[in-house]
Amino acid sequence: MKHILRWICPVLFLSACIIVIWFLHLFTVESDSMQEIQWQTAVKMERDGTQTPISTDELTQSTNYSGTYHFTGILPEGLSSGYLLFEISGANLSLFLNGTEIYHSSAITLDGTYAMPQVNIPLPEGASGEIILTCEIIDGENILFPPFIRFMPDGLKDTQTFAIANRIALPTGAAALAFVLIFGIFLLSITLRQIDFSLIPLLIAATGLTVFRIVQGEGYYFLPQSVIALLSHPWIGILTFFVFFLYLAMNRHRDFWKQFGIAFAWSAGVFLLCYLISLSKGGFFSFYINAFLSSLWQYGIYDGLLYWLTWWLTIVCGLISAFGVVRSFSQQQIESQKVASKHQLLLNSYHSLEQRMQQNNVLHHEFKHNLTALNSLYQKGDLVGLKTLLDELTDKATMHTQTRFTNNFTINAILQDAAIRAAQINTKLDAQIQVPKDLNIPEQDLCSLLMNMMDNALEACAKVNQIEKRHIYIRMIIRHGFLAIQCENSYEGEIRKSKDDTFQSTKNDPSSHGIGLRLMSNIAEKYHSLIHIMYTNDNSFVVQTALQIPQNPEN
């Protein structure tokens, strides 16, 4: 199941990334577009009434033309509600739709102004037919010629404004989140006194990505010119790129590059999949990528490439850093559990030794009285009473003798502690241990595995109402280089499982749920094995594994 989850979880994560990218992409696309009215005929009206055809292929803001011109075109069918938009500077204009004059104006541009006056003519949904425009030029130096009439759907201007802003804001927001995440990880490393100085270049890169593109694209509307000139300087983008590679140079350990390669490959796969889907649908994303690569190939403009490459890799490295923090905390939790298990073993051994010392004091006190009683019976010649007292003393000595399960100190200490605890809850403990005195498995791993296994077994037996049914059978044997372990115990009640079919603890403390089993699984995986769990109809719960014994001893 774990091998399947190792593939399912990344696939689900990447699917979520694709869905999020697709959803945010919707807010960067203009669903409607402007439609230019193509002139089917364009003629100059001569003074003698003749008409001279002219070309409309080239659009210019100043012309040597003069006189009156006549243009005809067709308004396409199936249009949504919107308006006709065109410039009116430098001419007397009359616009007709299906023979009806819908607009007339005469306008010139004032000296010192650069923008041309425009007009928009609202049209109802479904408007269509023939458009005729007459144009008498009165200022050939400030006119857009031939007249450029286009149909604009309602709301298109706002949509374009938001889409363009979102194309800048969304990547900037992602970079800002990466900055906050990386900065938080850096502060955490300071708090833990394990400062990761390699995060400083990554932090600088995230800072550059956060400010550079948004200041370059939208700073004109919000910031002073001096600030814009500083934060949108091309060297900011180049510096961001180089400090990111400084971060890579500072992370030379193999584990980082392994994670980086995996994350790079998966994210590149997501990018390629999004591109192919957009290409098949004729979407804006593929159009943007194609246009970007085309301009890169033709003009060699690399600033956009550096920005997106750095942005992509910085986000990836930020996620890797976050993953490293989560994994570090998880490992610390496991190590803490190991230390706690070992501490608990030592504590139990101390309590067991303390109890034995108290028992020895009691036995020593009783021994004096028993010697007096034996001597009295002997003096009386009461052989029957003497034999009865000797039998009682023999039974007590047998009862107080602690079983030695194996010559392996760690395993023996754990099982002796388990035997004492089992006796306290009236549980039969049967152990068959065939292991050598020394094993090439660290004591902390043996402690964590066996103590969690015995804790779970004792906890389950304590909940069995019928005392005679309480039992624990544990077997340990070495076969073909593996330490085989099987623990069977009685149980009563419902077996709890999570949604992913893993077993859950019945402890009242929610924070402890699954820690013991997860710890056992991690130790089994460390020695190339798994924890196999099964339960039978006769209320027996079985946990088994086979740890591959290392060739060389570990510390």
Secondary structure, 3 states (H helix, E strand, C coil): CHHHHHHHHHHHHHHHHHHHHHHHHHHHCCCCCCEECCEEEEEEECCCCCEEECCCCCCECCCCCCEEEEEEEEECCCCCCEEEEEECECEEEEEEECCEEEEEEEECCCCCCCCCCEEEEEECCCCCEEEEEEEEECCCCCCCECCCCEEEECCHHHHHHHHHHHHHHHHHHHHHHHHHHHHHHHHHHHHCCCCCCCHHHHHHHHHHHHHHHHHHHHHHHHCCHHHHHHHCCHHHHHHHHHHHHHHHHHCCCHHHHHHHHHHHHHHHHHHHHHHHHHHHHCCHHHHHHHHHHHHHHHHCCCHHHHHHHHHHHHHHHHHHHHHHHHHHHHHHHHHHHHHHHHHHHHHHHHHHHHHHHHHHHHHHHHHHHHHHHHHHHHHHCCHHHHHHHHHHHHHHHHHHCCCCCCCCHHHHHHHHHHHHHHHHCCCEEEEEEECCCCCCCCHHHHHHHHHHHHHHHHHHHHCCCCHHHCEEEEEEEEECCEEEEEEEEECCCCCCECCCCCECCCCCCHHHCCHHHHHHHHHHHHCCCCCEEEECCCCEEEEEEEEECCCCCCC
